Amino acid sequence: MIYLYVIWSTILTIFLYIFADRERVLYHFNNLWQVFWQPLPTLWFIYALAISFVLARVIRGISFTPIILIFSLLYFLADINISGNVGFTDKFIKLFPFFWIGLKLPEFISKSVSSAKNIFPLSFIIYFVLAWLGLRVPSTIFPLYFFCVSILGIYSVAGLSAYLTKFSIASILTSIGGATVYIYLMHRPALYYFEGFLKITDISFPGIVAFEVLIVIISCYLMGKYLRNVPVLKYTLSAPWVSPRVRVMK
């Protein structure tokens, strides 16, 4: 994850910042090291995952409950802002508890998904109502409220995913899911240049945002498949020391 983060931080700096601000090329390269303490907005999640793996490795011998309690307390110290416009440390504090739950409670999660697929329509309704009410929740209890509602949202999405497995569309979603990391890494430059194309060609119609998302997902998926099978370029999506047998995207 760190490897991917560094590689794509460099790629995004070149293709988004330098191309858009060619008079400050040296400035952007001189500030490239800042990605280690001030991640790029579109790549912070990859960096947070990498740190989560390292932290989980260090504390793997500790039982589930103490870590959850510690991060529950940290939730009240962090800036839990639903806009997402917060610092990296605050984002990491929000993320890690869910990572820890997934790591430590796989059997419980498996059973929860089995039950969720039967009631996900109801759980989604409850989730959206609670999410809307969250705008009016006092700041003193909002961190805990945010955590609980987020769990319900994850539960609902997991239930929907389990339900969809009985349809033929599941194979398509599985392929896209297997390429999620690559789509995430490439989506920002793809979206940037596609929006530029639409602006130049003056193309606009109702639902264009959904169209943009669809095109970006498909293009990033296809580009990921291409890069994975090209010598040298494949190392933009996988570290050289990783075995070729370890593949997410087929």
C-alpha positions as CSV (number, residue, x, y, z in Angstrom):
1,M,0.0,0.0,0.0
2,I,2.8,2.4,0.8
3,Y,4.4,1.6,-2.5
4,L,1.2,2.3,-4.4
5,Y,0.7,5.5,-2.4
6,V,4.1,6.9,-3.3
7,I,3.9,5.9,-6.9
8,W,0.5,7.4,-7.5
9,S,1.2,10.5,-5.4
10,T,4.0,11.1,-7.9
11,I,1.8,10.3,-10.9
12,L,-1.0,12.6,-9.7
13,T,1.4,15.4,-8.9
14,I,2.7,15.2,-12.5
15,F,-0.6,14.8,-14.3
16,L,-2.8,17.0,-12.2
17,Y,-0.7,19.7,-10.6
18,I,2.3,20.1,-12.9
19,F,0.3,20.0,-16.1
20,A,-2.2,22.4,-14.7
21,D,0.4,24.7,-13.1
22,R,3.5,24.5,-15.4
23,E,5.0,27.7,-14.0
24,R,5.4,26.0,-10.6
25,V,6.9,22.6,-11.6
26,L,9.8,22.9,-9.2
27,Y,7.5,24.0,-6.3
28,H,5.3,20.9,-6.8
29,F,8.3,18.5,-6.9
30,N,10.0,20.1,-3.9
31,N,6.7,19.7,-1.9
32,L,6.2,16.1,-3.0
33,W,7.6,14.8,0.3
34,Q,4.7,16.5,2.1
35,V,2.5,13.5,1.0
36,F,3.9,11.6,4.0
37,W,2.4,14.0,6.5
38,Q,-0.2,15.8,4.3
39,P,-1.6,13.2,1.9
40,L,-3.2,14.3,-1.4
41,P,-7.0,14.6,-0.9
42,T,-7.7,11.8,-3.4
43,L,-5.2,9.3,-2.0
44,W,-5.5,9.7,1.8
45,F,-7.5,6.5,2.0
46,I,-4.7,4.3,0.5
47,Y,-2.2,5.9,2.9
48,A,-4.6,5.3,5.8
49,L,-5.0,1.7,4.9
50,A,-1.2,1.2,4.8
51,I,-0.9,2.7,8.2
52,S,-3.8,0.6,9.4
53,F,-2.0,-2.6,8.3
54,V,1.1,-1.6,10.1
55,L,-0.7,-0.6,13.3
56,A,-2.8,-3.8,13.3
57,R,0.4,-5.8,12.8
58,V,2.0,-4.1,15.8
59,I,-1.1,-4.5,18.1
60,R,-2.4,-7.8,16.8
61,G,-1.7,-9.5,20.1
62,I,-4.1,-7.2,22.0
63,S,-7.7,-8.3,22.3
64,F,-10.5,-6.6,20.4
65,T,-12.2,-4.6,23.2
66,P,-9.4,-2.3,24.5
67,I,-8.5,-1.0,21.0
68,I,-12.2,-0.3,20.2
69,L,-12.6,1.5,23.5
70,I,-9.4,3.6,22.9
71,F,-10.6,4.7,19.5
72,S,-14.1,5.3,20.8
73,L,-12.5,7.9,23.1
74,L,-10.4,9.3,20.3
75,Y,-13.6,9.8,18.3
76,F,-14.5,12.5,20.9
77,L,-11.1,14.2,20.4
78,A,-11.0,14.0,16.6
79,D,-12.9,16.3,14.2
80,I,-15.7,14.1,13.1
81,N,-17.0,16.2,10.2
82,I,-19.4,14.6,7.8
83,S,-18.1,16.9,5.0
84,G,-14.8,15.0,5.1
85,N,-12.9,18.3,5.1
86,V,-10.7,17.4,8.1
87,G,-7.1,16.6,8.7
88,F,-5.5,13.2,7.9
89,T,-5.2,12.2,11.5
90,D,-8.9,12.8,12.1
91,K,-9.7,10.7,9.0
92,F,-7.5,7.9,10.2
93,I,-9.1,7.9,13.6
94,K,-12.5,7.5,11.9
95,L,-11.3,4.7,9.7
96,F,-9.3,2.4,11.9
97,P,-12.1,1.1,14.2
98,F,-13.9,-0.4,11.1
99,F,-10.6,-1.9,9.9
100,W,-10.1,-3.4,13.4
101,I,-13.6,-4.8,13.5
102,G,-13.1,-6.5,10.1
103,L,-9.8,-7.9,11.2
104,K,-10.8,-9.2,14.6
105,L,-14.4,-10.3,14.0
106,P,-14.6,-12.2,10.7
107,E,-17.0,-14.9,11.9
108,F,-19.4,-12.3,13.4
109,I,-19.3,-10.3,10.3
110,S,-20.1,-13.3,8.1
111,K,-23.1,-14.1,10.2
112,S,-24.2,-10.5,10.2
113,V,-24.1,-10.4,6.4
114,S,-26.3,-13.5,6.2
115,S,-28.9,-11.8,8.3
116,A,-28.5,-8.4,6.6
117,K,-29.4,-9.7,3.1
118,N,-32.9,-10.5,4.4
119,I,-33.6,-7.0,5.9
120,F,-31.4,-4.6,4.0
121,P,-34.3,-2.6,2.6
122,L,-35.5,-1.8,6.1
123,S,-32.0,-1.2,7.4
124,F,-31.3,1.2,4.5
125,I,-34.5,3.2,5.4
126,I,-33.5,3.4,9.0
127,Y,-29.9,4.4,8.0
128,F,-31.0,7.2,5.7
129,V,-33.4,8.6,8.4
130,L,-30.7,8.5,11.0
131,A,-28.2,10.0,8.6
132,W,-30.6,12.9,8.0
133,L,-31.3,13.3,11.7
134,G,-27.5,13.4,12.2
135,L,-27.5,17.0,10.9
136,R,-29.4,18.0,14.1
137,V,-27.5,15.8,16.6
138,P,-25.6,17.8,19.3
139,S,-21.9,18.0,18.8
140,T,-21.3,16.4,22.2
141,I,-22.7,13.1,21.2
142,F,-22.2,13.3,17.4
143,P,-18.9,11.2,17.3
144,L,-20.7,8.2,18.9
145,Y,-23.7,8.8,16.7
146,F,-21.6,8.9,13.6
147,F,-19.9,5.6,14.5
148,C,-23.2,3.8,15.2
149,V,-24.9,5.1,12.0
150,S,-21.8,4.2,10.0
151,I,-22.0,0.6,11.2
152,L,-25.7,0.5,10.2
153,G,-24.8,1.8,6.7
154,I,-22.0,-0.8,6.3
155,Y,-24.4,-3.5,7.4
156,S,-27.0,-2.4,4.9
157,V,-24.5,-2.3,2.0
158,A,-23.2,-5.7,3.0
159,G,-26.8,-7.0,3.0
160,L,-27.5,-5.6,-0.5
161,S,-24.2,-7.1,-1.8
162,A,-25.2,-10.5,-0.4
163,Y,-28.6,-10.2,-2.0
164,L,-27.2,-9.3,-5.4
165,T,-25.1,-12.5,-5.5
166,K,-28.1,-14.5,-6.8
167,F,-28.3,-12.3,-9.9
168,S,-26.1,-12.4,-13.0
169,I,-25.0,-8.9,-12.4
170,A,-23.0,-10.2,-9.5
171,S,-20.2,-11.3,-11.8
172,I,-19.8,-7.8,-13.2
173,L,-19.9,-6.3,-9.7
174,T,-17.3,-8.9,-8.5
175,S,-15.0,-7.9,-11.4
176,I,-15.3,-4.2,-10.5
177,G,-14.9,-5.0,-6.8
178,G,-11.7,-6.9,-7.6
179,A,-10.4,-3.7,-9.2
180,T,-11.5,-1.3,-6.6
181,V,-8.0,-0.3,-5.5
182,Y,-6.9,0.4,-9.1
183,I,-10.1,2.3,-9.9
184,Y,-9.5,4.4,-6.8
185,L,-5.9,5.1,-7.7
186,M,-6.7,6.2,-11.2
187,H,-10.1,7.9,-10.9
188,R,-8.9,11.4,-10.2
189,P,-6.8,12.0,-13.3
190,A,-9.4,10.1,-15.4
191,L,-12.2,12.3,-14.1
192,Y,-10.1,15.5,-14.5
193,Y,-9.3,14.9,-18.1
194,F,-12.8,13.6,-19.0
195,E,-14.4,16.6,-17.5
196,G,-12.0,18.7,-19.5
197,F,-13.1,17.0,-22.6
198,L,-16.7,17.5,-21.8
199,K,-16.1,21.2,-21.2
200,I,-14.2,21.7,-24.4
201,T,-16.8,19.9,-26.5
202,D,-19.6,21.6,-24.6
203,I,-21.4,18.4,-23.9
204,S,-24.1,18.6,-21.3
205,F,-27.3,16.7,-20.5
206,P,-29.4,15.6,-17.6
207,G,-27.7,12.8,-15.6
208,I,-24.3,13.7,-16.9
209,V,-22.7,13.2,-13.5
210,A,-23.8,9.6,-13.4
211,F,-22.6,9.2,-16.9
212,E,-19.1,10.6,-15.9
213,V,-18.9,8.1,-13.0
214,L,-19.8,5.2,-15.2
215,I,-17.3,6.1,-17.9
216,V,-14.5,6.7,-15.3
217,I,-15.2,3.3,-13.6
218,I,-15.1,1.5,-16.9
219,S,-12.1,3.3,-18.2
220,C,-10.1,2.8,-15.0
221,Y,-11.1,-0.9,-14.9
222,L,-9.9,-1.4,-18.5
223,M,-6.7,0.6,-18.0
224,G,-6.0,-1.4,-14.8
225,K,-6.3,-4.7,-16.8
226,Y,-4.0,-3.3,-19.5
227,L,-1.4,-2.0,-17.1
228,R,-1.3,-5.3,-15.2
229,N,-0.2,-7.1,-18.3
230,V,2.4,-4.7,-19.7
231,P,6.1,-5.1,-18.6
232,V,7.3,-2.2,-16.5
233,L,3.9,-0.5,-16.5
234,K,2.6,-3.3,-14.3
235,Y,4.7,-1.9,-11.5
236,T,2.5,1.1,-11.3
237,L,-0.1,-1.3,-9.8
238,S,2.0,-3.8,-8.0
239,A,5.4,-3.6,-6.3
240,P,8.2,-5.5,-8.1
241,W,8.8,-7.7,-5.0
242,V,5.2,-9.0,-4.9
243,S,4.7,-12.4,-6.4
244,P,2.8,-12.4,-9.8
245,R,0.5,-15.0,-8.2
246,V,-0.8,-12.4,-5.8
247,R,-3.3,-10.7,-8.0
248,V,-6.5,-8.9,-7.2
249,M,-7.5,-8.0,-10.7
250,K,-7.9,-10.9,-13.1
